[in-house]
Amino acid sequence: MDLVPALEEPLKKVLGPATAKVMAEHLGLHTVGDLLHHYPRRYEERGQLTHLADLPMDEHVTVVAQVADARLHTFASSKAPRGKGQRLEVTITDGSGRLQLVFFGNGVHKPHKELLPGTRAMFAGKVSVFNRRLQLAHPAYELLHSDGDGAETVESWAGALIPLYPATAKLESWKIGKAIQTVLPSAQEALDPLPGSLREGRGLVSLPEALLKIHRPHTKADIADARARLKWDEAFVLQVALARRRHAETQLPAVPRKPRPDGLLSAFDDRLPFTLTDGQQKVSREIFDDLATDHPMHRLLQGEVGSGKTMVALRAMLAVVDAGGQAAMLAPTEVLAQQHHRSVVEMMGELAEGGMLGGAEHATKVVLLTGSMGAAARRQALLDLATGEAGIVIGTHALIEDKVQFHDLGLVVVDEQHRFGVEQRDALRGKGKQPPHLLVMTATPIPRTVAMTVFGDLETSVLDQLPAGRSPIASHVVPAADKPHFLARAWERVREEVAGGHQAYVVCPRIGDEEENPKQRKPTEDDAEKRPPLAVLDVAEQLAKGPLQGLRVEVLHGRMQPDDKDAVMRRFAAGETDVLVATTVIEVGVNVPNATAMVIMDADRFGVSQLHQLRGRVGRGSAPGLCLLVTEMPEASAARQRLNAVAATLDGFELSRIDLEQRREGDVLGQAQSGARSSLRVLAVIEDEEIIAEAREEAAAVVAADPELTRLPGLRTALDALLDEEREQYLEKG
């Protein structure tokens, strides 16, 4: 590996062990190069103030503002000496909006002396709501000093623009700025990953110049130059990684799997009581074409909640069984694996009874394999797989264990790909005599650019039609704090659905038995202002005794015994339970057409795509669905805007764009996809669609000409920095 000495230098040598430790623990920064690639989130102009109305809730922010007023309050307290506690309330302003700062106890003295009306400073802390007003509790701050010309600077630098860095409670933006000042000279030694012809052809500045301009810009044009260059780096290096993976895949052999004309697949199709949608037929043809080739299929199947992905995947599995192979479906949870197993066996009927009396001529065996199965059932399942008796296995991570051996694994189907790491996916694929074909499914619609980045090693198929007979889902936000009578009406609506012969889900963010004993825990100042998320066990009890009294209410959560979970789901599916109070274990794959209503408590604590997934559990039959999003967040908050967006559209692709715009990308390779820290810093997956598409073409050309990148040492180094060793192995082994 080609090391760059200055940029590979550990931070502890340059900044000292204490600062380096905090940077490693809280920001994942270990070397000089890591720190140089920790770019400012935004810039403030000297003398200008941050727009306070736009601050995101529950996030650590840095703002530049002016003190409007400061008041010291004294109150009775058993903890304080002489029985009197002190609280300093400081109001800061951007000239229009206001934000409250609160300091308690011994922490009031210094800010009381320094934060006088008219003072300007940078403030850093977590934004929360108290008494329906935005506030920062115990923020860190750095005063802005006036230089000789009356312009303001933070002590460490004097530029027209003040960079504000992604920071944490332990490491404020201005401390990061000071550390970067120390290492900035090393930027001159940065090796350029872009081929010279590409850089010149697009008029991009060199990498050392881009690093200097992003951290110490003199003008906004400097920032634009730097960002344009660094976006290309990120897009190009990532696309080279993916192009190398695609190239490696084409070099691997695979057994072509063509279904027999009169085999299991034909027999299954003949049994279907409905016609496949045009979309299902088109996607099936794409998959069958891939399965017939002599190198492994690598396909992503994405489709709306309820678009019939499982049917398409099952037909692919049957085609492989027809061709003499076996198919394995990997599901993220036991509840989902059991659901899939039950629905596949139901759809196949006697075709799933291979080796049994009454099994059809072309029948195969469909086995379930999960971590909690009894020893005898598990032994039998393992035997059926090893002998080839079972053509299809559906299971959880238990499928990946060493003991699991296949007779001839021909296809791996991964459901809800984002829940699995690439290592898990590859561990299962490693069980084939030759690399098996791979079909990845997700019900989280993905914009095209994300498909080109996160799943850039996969061909993409999209199912965007819903099968006939699906009903519309009405969604409404229920503001429990502003209008408590709306919540009472929500429970009335649930009773009305049950009275009409239907069933309902109530979803909560937490189980409720995982809390430490409150007596053992020291109370914090946050406790008064932020209640914990609502819990399944508490809500179920309150509903059964209160608004839903007399209805059959049951609970379902991830820490129940698997048999108990299965029994609860069976009772709910059979209509023996009216209301199921659950965590997100019901998020994917649960199919009870008679369930028409869903109430999501503390809906603001869930992500956009998660809410869309949950909502997809209702409206699966002929009766219309209803989804109520309950929240205590104020009308103006970003969380409420997010919920309003979910309520306003059922289009998953539209919601995935909103989700991405709000969350930003974080790590587009995904924590679960890689285990490495954020790989995208300036590239915005939605806005930069054009750059990503161009970078993908350029990367494919570079890799085709020089798969090992022998002529591009700077690119090799950048790849090594992007990919930790595990990820590099993953890319190379396909």
C-alpha positions in Angstrom: 0.0 0.0 0.0 1.3 3.4 -1.0 1.5 5.5 2.3 1.7 9.3 2.4 3.9 9.9 5.4 2.6 13.4 6.4 -1.1 12.5 6.0 -0.7 9.1 7.6 0.8 10.7 10.7 -1.3 9.7 13.8 -3.0 12.7 15.4 -1.6 11.9 18.8 1.9 12.8 17.6 0.7 16.1 16.2 -2.0 17.3 18.6 -1.1 15.4 21.7 -2.8 12.2 23.2 -5.7 13.9 25.0 -7.1 15.8 21.9 -6.4 12.8 19.6 -8.3 10.5 21.9 -11.4 12.7 21.8 -11.1 13.0 18.0 -10.9 9.3 17.6 -13.7 8.4 20.0 -16.2 11.1 19.0 -15.4 11.8 15.3 -13.6 8.7 14.2 -10.5 10.8 13.2 -7.2 9.1 13.6 -4.7 10.6 11.2 -3.7 14.0 9.8 -5.4 12.9 6.5 -8.7 12.1 8.4 -8.7 15.5 10.0 -8.0 17.3 6.7 -11.0 15.5 5.2 -13.3 16.7 8.1 -14.8 19.6 6.2 -16.7 22.5 7.5 -20.5 22.0 7.6 -21.0 25.7 6.7 -19.4 29.1 7.1 -20.5 32.3 8.8 -19.4 35.7 7.5 -17.7 37.9 10.0 -20.3 40.2 11.6 -23.2 38.0 10.4 -25.4 36.0 12.7 -26.8 32.5 12.3 -30.5 32.2 11.3 -31.9 30.6 14.5 -35.3 29.6 13.1 -33.8 26.9 10.9 -32.0 24.9 13.7 -32.6 21.2 13.6 -34.1 19.6 16.8 -32.1 17.1 18.9 -28.9 17.9 17.0 -25.6 19.3 18.1 -25.3 22.7 16.5 -22.9 25.7 16.4 -24.4 29.2 16.0 -23.0 32.7 15.8 -25.4 35.1 17.7 -25.6 38.1 19.9 -26.7 38.2 23.5 -30.0 40.0 23.9 -30.4 39.7 27.7 -29.3 37.5 30.7 -31.1 36.9 33.9 -29.9 35.0 37.0 -32.7 33.2 38.9 -32.4 31.8 42.4 -34.6 29.0 43.6 -35.0 26.6 46.5 -32.8 23.5 46.2 -31.9 20.7 48.6 -28.8 20.0 46.6 -27.2 23.5 46.7 -25.3 24.9 49.6 -27.5 27.1 51.8 -30.5 25.5 50.1 -30.5 27.9 47.2 -29.8 26.9 43.6 -29.0 29.2 40.7 -30.1 29.2 37.0 -28.8 31.6 34.4 -31.1 32.2 31.4 -29.5 33.9 28.5 -31.5 34.9 25.4 -29.5 35.1 22.2 -30.8 36.6 18.9 -30.0 36.7 15.2 -31.9 40.0 14.9 -35.2 38.3 14.2 -35.5 34.9 16.0 -34.5 34.1 19.6 -33.0 31.1 21.4 -32.8 30.5 25.1 -29.6 29.3 26.8 -29.8 27.8 30.2 -26.9 27.3 32.7 -27.3 25.6 36.1 -25.5 25.4 39.5 -21.8 26.1 39.6 -21.8 26.5 35.8 -23.5 30.0 36.0 -20.6 32.1 37.2 -18.3 32.4 34.2 -21.2 32.9 31.6 -22.9 35.4 34.0 -19.7 37.6 33.8 -19.0 37.1 30.1 -22.3 36.9 28.3 -23.4 40.5 28.7 -26.1 42.0 26.4 -24.5 43.0 23.0 -21.7 40.3 23.2 -21.3 38.2 20.1 -20.1 34.6 20.4 -20.2 31.2 18.9 -22.4 28.9 20.9 -22.5 25.0 20.7 -25.0 22.6 22.2 -27.9 20.3 21.5 -31.2 21.9 20.5 -34.2 20.9 22.6 -37.7 22.2 23.4 -38.7 23.3 26.8 -42.0 25.0 27.6 -42.6 24.9 23.8 -39.5 27.2 23.2 -36.2 26.2 21.6 -33.3 26.1 23.9 -29.7 25.0 24.4 -28.9 23.6 27.8 -25.4 24.2 29.1 -23.9 25.2 25.8 -20.2 25.7 25.3 -19.3 29.1 23.8 -16.3 31.0 22.4 -16.4 34.8 22.4 -15.8 36.6 19.1 -13.2 39.3 19.5 -13.0 42.4 17.5 -9.7 42.9 15.6 -8.2 46.3 14.9 -10.5 47.0 12.0 -13.6 46.3 14.0 -14.1 43.0 12.3 -14.6 39.8 14.4 -12.4 36.8 14.7 -12.2 33.7 16.7 -8.7 33.9 18.3 -7.2 31.2 16.1 -7.7 32.7 12.6 -8.6 35.8 10.8 -10.5 35.2 7.6 -13.5 36.7 6.0 -15.4 33.5 6.6 -15.6 31.5 9.8 -15.8 27.7 9.1 -18.2 25.8 11.4 -17.3 22.1 11.6 -19.5 19.0 12.4 -18.8 18.9 16.1 -19.8 17.0 19.2 -20.5 17.9 22.9 -16.9 16.9 23.7 -15.3 18.8 20.8 -16.6 22.1 19.7 -16.3 23.5 16.2 -13.7 26.2 17.2 -11.4 23.5 18.8 -11.5 21.5 15.6 -10.7 24.7 13.7 -7.6 25.2 15.8 -6.5 21.6 15.3 -6.9 22.0 11.5 -4.8 25.1 11.6 -2.0 23.0 13.0 -2.1 20.3 10.3 -3.0 22.4 7.3 0.6 22.7 6.0 0.5 18.9 5.4 -2.3 19.4 2.8 0.5 20.2 0.3 1.6 16.5 0.4 -1.9 15.1 -0.5 -1.7 12.6 -3.3 -4.2 13.3 -6.1 -6.6 10.4 -6.8 -8.0 11.9 -10.0 -6.3 11.0 -13.3 -4.7 14.2 -14.7 -6.7 14.1 -17.9 -10.0 13.9 -16.0 -9.0 16.8 -13.7 -7.9 19.1 -16.6 -10.9 18.2 -18.8 -13.3 19.4 -16.1 -11.2 22.4 -14.9 -10.9 21.1 -11.3 -8.3 22.5 -8.9 -5.6 20.3 -7.4 -6.3 18.3 -4.2 -3.9 20.4 -2.0 -5.5 23.6 -3.3 -9.0 22.2 -2.6 -8.1 21.3 1.0 -6.6 24.8 1.6 -9.7 26.5 0.1 -12.3 24.4 2.0 -10.7 25.1 5.4 -9.5 28.7 4.9 -11.5 30.3 2.2 -11.1 34.0 1.5 -14.2 34.2 -0.7 -17.3 32.2 -1.5 -15.8 31.4 -4.9 -12.9 29.6 -3.0 -15.5 27.4 -1.3 -17.3 26.6 -4.6 -14.0 25.6 -6.2 -13.0 23.4 -3.3 -16.4 21.7 -3.1 -16.6 21.1 -6.8 -13.3 19.3 -6.7 -13.9 17.3 -3.5 -17.4 16.2 -4.7 -15.6 14.7 -7.8 -13.1 12.9 -5.5 -15.9 11.3 -3.5 -18.1 10.3 -6.4 -15.2 9.0 -8.5 -13.4 7.0 -5.8 -16.6 5.4 -4.7 -17.6 4.6 -8.2 -14.1 3.1 -8.9 -14.7 0.8 -5.8 -18.0 -0.3 -7.2 -16.7 -0.7 -10.8 -13.9 -2.9 -9.5 -16.5 -5.0 -7.7 -18.6 -5.3 -10.8 -15.5 -6.2 -12.9 -14.6 -8.9 -10.4 -18.1 -10.4 -10.5 -17.9 -10.7 -14.3 -14.7 -12.8 -13.9 -16.5 -15.3 -11.6 -18.1 -18.5 -12.9 -21.6 -19.5 -12.0 -23.9 -22.4 -13.0 -26.6 -21.2 -15.4 -30.0 -22.0 -14.0 -32.8 -22.4 -16.6 -36.2 -23.6 -15.5 -37.7 -26.8 -17.1 -40.6 -26.0 -19.4 -43.0 -28.3 -17.6 -41.4 -28.2 -14.1 -42.1 -26.7 -10.7 -42.4 -23.1 -11.9 -45.0 -24.0 -14.5 -47.0 -26.0 -12.0 -46.9 -23.1 -9.5 -48.0 -20.5 -12.2 -50.9 -22.8 -13.1 -52.1 -22.7 -9.5 -52.1 -18.9 -9.2 -55.6 -17.5 -8.5 -54.6 -14.1 -10.1 -52.7 -12.7 -13.0 -49.2 -11.3 -12.3 -49.0 -7.5 -12.9 -47.1 -6.3 -16.0 -44.3 -5.1 -13.7 -44.0 -8.5 -12.0 -43.8 -10.2 -15.4 -41.2 -7.7 -16.8 -39.0 -8.0 -13.7 -39.3 -11.8 -13.7 -38.0 -11.9 -17.3 -35.0 -9.7 -16.3 -34.2 -12.1 -13.4 -34.6 -15.3 -15.6 -32.3 -13.8 -18.2 -29.7 -13.2 -15.5 -30.1 -16.7 -14.0 -29.4 -18.2 -17.4 -25.9 -16.7 -17.7 -22.6 -18.3 -16.6 -21.6 -15.5 -14.2 -23.5 -14.7 -11.0 -26.6 -12.5 -11.2 -26.3 -9.4 -9.1 -29.7 -7.8 -9.0 -31.5 -5.3 -6.7 -35.3 -5.6 -6.7 -36.9 -2.6 -5.2 -40.6 -2.0 -5.0 -43.2 -0.2 -3.0 -44.6 -1.7 0.1 -47.0 -4.4 -1.1 -46.0 -4.4 -4.8 -45.5 -8.2 -4.8 -41.7 -8.6 -4.5 -42.1 -11.8 -2.5 -44.0 -13.4 -5.4 -41.3 -12.4 -7.9 -38.6 -13.7 -5.6 -40.5 -17.0 -5.0 -40.8 -17.6 -8.8 -37.0 -17.0 -9.1 -36.4 -19.6 -6.4 -38.7 -22.1 -8.1 -36.8 -21.6 -11.4 -33.5 -22.5 -9.6 -35.0 -25.5 -7.9 -36.3 -26.6 -11.4 -32.8 -26.4 -12.7 -31.5 -28.7 -9.9 -30.3 -26.1 -7.5 -31.3 -24.8 -4.1 -32.5 -21.3 -3.0 -32.0 -19.6 0.3 -33.9 -16.5 1.5 -32.3 -14.4 4.2 -34.7 -12.4 6.4 -33.6 -9.8 9.1 -35.9 -11.0 11.9 -37.4 -14.3 13.1 -40.9 -12.8 12.9 -40.3 -12.0 9.2 -38.6 -15.4 8.4 -41.6 -17.2 10.0 -44.1 -14.9 8.0 -42.2 -15.6 4.7 -42.1 -19.3 5.4 -45.8 -19.4 6.2 -46.8 -17.4 3.1 -44.5 -19.4 0.7 -45.9 -22.7 2.0 -49.5 -21.4 1.6 -48.8 -20.1 -1.9 -47.2 -23.4 -3.0 -49.7 -25.7 -1.4 -48.9 -29.4 -2.2 -45.9 -28.2 -4.3 -44.2 -27.5 -0.9 -44.7 -31.1 0.3 -41.7 -32.7 -1.4 -41.0 -36.2 -0.1 -44.4 -36.3 1.7 -47.5 -38.3 1.1 -49.8 -36.1 -1.0 -47.0 -34.0 -2.3 -47.3 -33.0 -6.0 -45.1 -34.6 -8.8 -42.6 -31.7 -9.0 -42.8 -30.8 -5.3 -39.9 -29.7 -3.2 -39.4 -29.2 0.6 -39.5 -25.7 2.1 -37.7 -25.5 5.4 -37.4 -22.8 8.0 -34.1 -22.2 9.9 -33.8 -19.7 12.8 -31.6 -19.5 15.8 -34.3 -20.4 18.4 -35.5 -23.6 16.8 -35.6 -26.8 18.9 -32.6 -29.2 18.4 -34.6 -31.9 16.6 -36.3 -29.5 14.1 -33.0 -27.9 13.5 -31.2 -31.2 12.9 -33.9 -32.2 10.4 -33.7 -28.9 8.6 -29.8 -29.1 8.3 -30.1 -32.7 7.0 -32.7 -31.7 4.4 -30.4 -28.9 3.2 -27.3 -31.1 3.0 -29.0 -33.9 1.1 -30.8 -31.5 -1.3 -34.2 -32.8 -0.1 -35.1 -29.1 0.7 -35.1 -26.9 -2.5 -36.0 -23.8 -0.6 -34.8 -22.6 2.9 -36.0 -19.4 4.6 -34.1 -18.2 7.6 -32.4 -15.6 9.6 -28.7 -15.1 10.4 -28.7 -18.7 11.5 -28.3 -19.6 7.8 -24.8 -18.1 7.8 -23.4 -20.4 10.6 -20.7 -22.9 9.7 -22.8 -25.9 10.4 -25.2 -25.1 7.6 -24.2 -27.0 4.4 -26.1 -27.0 1.1 -26.2 -29.7 -1.5 -26.1 -27.2 -4.3 -26.8 -23.5 -3.5 -27.9 -21.7 -6.7 -29.6 -18.5 -5.5 -29.4 -16.3 -2.5 -32.4 -13.9 -1.9 -31.7 -11.2 0.7 -34.8 -9.4 2.0 -34.4 -5.9 3.4 -30.8 -5.6 2.3 -30.1 -2.5 4.4 -30.4 -4.6 7.6 -27.5 -6.8 6.6 -23.8 -6.2 6.2 -22.0 -7.2 3.1 -20.0 -9.7 5.1 -23.2 -11.5 6.1 -24.4 -11.5 2.5 -21.1 -12.9 1.3 -20.8 -15.5 4.1 -24.1 -17.1 2.8 -23.0 -16.8 -0.8 -19.7 -18.6 0.1 -21.7 -21.8 0.8 -22.3 -22.5 -2.9 -19.9 -24.8 -4.8 -19.6 -21.9 -7.3 -20.8 -18.4 -6.5 -24.6 -18.5 -6.4 -26.8 -15.9 -8.1 -27.9 -13.0 -5.8 -31.2 -11.2 -5.6 -31.4 -8.4 -3.1 -34.9 -7.0 -2.2 -35.8 -3.7 -0.5 -39.2 -2.2 0.1 -37.5 1.2 0.9 -37.7 3.0 -2.5 -34.4 4.3 -3.5 -33.7 7.3 -5.7 -31.7 6.5 -8.8 -28.5 8.2 -7.5 -28.6 6.2 -4.3 -29.1 3.0 -6.3 -25.9 4.1 -8.2 -24.0 4.5 -4.9 -25.2 2.3 -2.2 -26.1 -0.5 -4.6 -23.8 0.4 -7.4 -22.5 -3.1 -7.7 -26.1 -4.3 -8.6 -28.3 -4.1 -11.6 -31.7 -2.6 -10.6 -35.2 -3.7 -11.2 -38.2 -1.6 -10.0 -41.7 -2.8 -9.2 -43.9 0.3 -9.1 -47.4 -1.1 -9.7 -49.5 -2.2 -6.8 -51.5 -5.5 -7.4 -55.2 -5.1 -8.0 -57.4 -5.0 -4.9 -55.1 -2.9 -2.8 -56.9 0.0 -1.0 -55.8 3.6 -0.4 -54.4 4.6 3.0 -55.5 7.9 4.6 -52.8 9.3 6.8 -53.2 12.1 9.4 -50.9 13.8 12.0 -52.4 13.8 15.5 -50.9 16.7 17.5 -51.4 15.2 21.0 -49.8 18.2 22.9 -51.7 20.9 21.0 -55.0 19.1 20.7 -55.5 16.3 23.2 -59.1 15.7 22.0 -57.6 14.6 18.7 -55.9 11.7 20.4 -59.2 10.7 22.1 -60.7 10.7 18.7 -57.9 8.5 17.4 -58.9 5.8 19.9 -62.6 6.2 18.9 -61.6 5.6 15.3 -59.8 2.3 16.3 -62.9 1.2 18.2 -65.0 2.0 15.0 -62.7 -0.1 12.8 -62.9 -3.0 15.3 -66.7 -2.6 15.5 -66.7 -2.9 11.7 -65.1 -6.3 11.9 -61.5 -5.1 11.3 -58.3 -5.0 13.4 -55.7 -2.4 14.3 -52.0 -1.9 15.1 -50.6 0.5 17.7 -46.8 1.0 17.2 -44.5 2.3 20.0 -40.7 3.2 19.8 -39.7 1.2 22.9 -40.6 -2.1 24.7 -40.7 -0.8 28.2 -38.8 -3.4 30.3 -35.3 -2.3 29.3 -35.1 0.8 31.6 -32.7 0.8 34.4 -34.2 1.2 37.9 -34.9 5.0 38.1 -33.8 4.9 41.8 -30.4 3.8 40.7 -29.9 6.4 38.1 -29.0 10.0 38.9 -31.6 12.4 37.5 -30.3 14.8 34.9 -31.4 18.3 34.0 -32.9 16.9 30.8 -35.3 14.6 32.7 -37.7 17.5 33.4 -38.0 18.5 29.8 -37.8 15.3 27.8 -39.9 12.3 28.7 -38.7 8.8 27.5 -40.2 7.3 24.3 -43.6 5.6 24.8 -43.3 1.9 25.5 -45.3 -1.1 24.2 -45.9 -2.6 27.7 -47.1 0.7 29.3 -49.3 1.8 26.3 -50.9 -1.7 26.0 -51.9 -1.6 29.7 -53.2 1.9 29.5 -55.3 1.2 26.4 -56.7 -2.0 27.8 -57.8 -0.3 31.0 -58.9 3.0 29.3 -59.9 4.0 25.8 -59.8 0.4 24.3 -61.3 -1.3 27.3 -63.3 -4.4 26.3 -61.2 -5.0 23.1 -58.8 -7.9 22.8 -55.4 -6.2 23.1 -52.1 -8.1 22.8 -48.4 -7.1 22.6 -45.6 -8.1 20.3 -41.9 -7.1 20.6 -38.5 -8.4 19.8 -37.6 -9.7 23.2 -40.4 -12.2 23.5 -39.7 -15.9 23.0 -39.9 -16.8 19.3 -42.8 -19.3 20.0 -44.7 -16.6 21.8 -44.1 -14.2 19.0 -45.3 -16.7 16.5 -48.4 -17.5 18.6 -49.3 -13.8 18.9 -49.0 -13.3 15.1 -51.0 -16.4 14.4 -53.8 -15.2 16.7 -53.7 -11.7 15.1 -53.8 -13.2 11.5 -56.7 -15.4 12.5 -58.7 -12.4 13.8 -58.6 -13.6 17.4 -57.0 -10.3 18.5 -58.5 -6.9 17.9 -55.5 -4.6 18.6 -51.8 -5.5 18.4 -49.5 -3.1 20.3 -46.0 -3.7 18.9 -42.6 -2.3 18.3 -41.2 -2.1 14.7 -41.0 -5.9 14.5 -44.1 -5.5 12.3 -42.3 -3.1 10.0 -41.8 -5.4 7.1 -43.4 -8.6 5.7 -46.3 -8.8 8.1 -49.5 -9.4 6.0 -52.9 -9.3 7.7 -55.4 -8.0 5.1 -58.1 -7.5 7.8 -55.9 -4.9 9.7 -57.2 -1.5 8.5 -55.9 1.0 11.2 -52.5 1.9 12.6 -51.7 4.4 15.3 -48.0 5.3 15.6 -47.2 6.8 19.0 -44.3 9.3 19.2 -44.2 9.1 15.4 -41.5 11.8 15.3 -39.0 9.3 16.7 -39.2 7.2 13.6 -37.5 7.9 10.2 -39.5 8.7 7.1 -38.9 5.4 5.3 -39.7 3.5 8.5 -43.0 5.3 8.9 -43.8 4.5 5.2 -42.9 0.8 5.8 -45.1 0.7 8.9 -48.0 2.3 7.2 -47.7 -0.3 4.5 -49.1 -2.9 7.0 -52.6 -1.6 6.6 -54.8 -1.2 3.5 -53.7 -4.7 2.3 -57.2 -5.9 1.8 -60.3 -4.5 0.1 -61.2 -2.0 3.0 -59.4 1.4 3.0 -56.5 1.8 5.5 -56.0 4.5 8.1 -52.7 5.6 9.6 -52.5 8.1 12.5 -49.2 9.7 13.3 -49.3 10.8 17.0 -46.7 13.4 18.1 -46.1 16.0 20.8 -43.7 18.0 18.7 -44.6 21.7 18.1 -46.0 22.7 14.7 -42.9 24.6 13.6 -40.4 21.8 14.4 -38.6 19.9 11.6 -40.0 16.7 13.1 -43.6 17.9 12.5 -42.7 18.9 8.9 -41.4 15.4 8.4 -44.6 13.9 9.6 -46.7 16.2 7.5 -44.7 15.1 4.4 -45.4 11.4 5.2 -49.1 12.2 5.7 -49.2 14.1 2.4 -48.0 11.3 0.0 -48.1 7.5 -0.4 -45.3 7.7 -3.0 -42.3 5.9 -1.5 -39.9 7.4 -4.0 -41.0 10.9 -3.2 -40.6 10.1 0.5 -37.2 8.6 0.0 -36.1 11.9 -1.5 -37.5 13.9 1.4 -35.8 11.4 3.9 -32.5 11.8 2.2 -32.7 15.6 2.0 -33.5 15.8 5.7 -31.1 13.2 7.0 -28.4 14.1 4.5 -26.5 11.1 3.4 -24.3 10.3 6.3 -22.6 7.2 5.1 -24.1 6.2 1.7 -22.3 2.9 1.9 -24.3 2.6 5.2 -23.1 1.6 8.6 -24.6 -1.9 8.2 -23.1 -2.0 4.7 -19.6 -1.4 5.9 -18.8 -0.7 9.5 -16.6 2.2 8.4 -17.3 5.8 9.2 -19.0 8.2 6.9 -17.6 8.1 3.4 -19.5 11.0 1.9 -18.9 14.5 3.2 -19.6 17.0 0.4 -21.3 14.8 -2.1 -25.1 15.2 -1.8 -26.7 12.2 -3.4 -29.8 13.9 -4.7 -28.4 17.3 -5.8 -25.3 15.8 -7.4 -27.0 13.2 -9.6 -25.1 14.4 -12.7 -21.7 14.2 -11.1 -22.4 10.6 -9.8 -23.6 9.5 -13.3 -20.5 11.0 -15.0 -18.2 9.6 -12.3 -19.7 6.1 -12.8 -18.9 6.3 -16.6 -15.4 7.6 -16.0 -14.8 4.9 -13.3 -16.0 2.1 -15.5 -13.6 3.2 -18.3 -10.6 3.5 -15.9 -11.2 0.0 -14.4 -11.8 -1.6 -17.8 -8.4 -0.2 -18.9 -6.5 -0.9 -15.7 -8.4 -3.1 -13.2 -5.5 -3.1 -10.7 -5.0 0.7 -11.0 -1.3 0.2 -11.4 -0.8 3.5 -13.2 -2.8 5.5 -10.7 -1.1 5.3 -7.2 -3.0 8.3 -5.9 -6.3 6.6 -6.7 -5.1 3.3 -5.0 -4.3 5.3 -1.9 -7.7 7.0 -1.9 -9.4 3.6 -2.3 -7.4 2.2 0.6 -8.6 5.2 2.7 -12.2 4.7 1.7 -12.3 0.9 2.2 -11.2 -0.6 5.4 -9.6 -4.0 5.1 -12.9 -5.9 5.5 -14.5 -3.8 2.8 -11.6 -4.2 0.5 -11.8 -8.0 0.8 -15.5 -7.8 0.2 -14.9 -5.9 -3.0 -12.3 -8.3 -4.2 -13.9 -11.6 -3.3 -17.3 -10.6 -4.9 
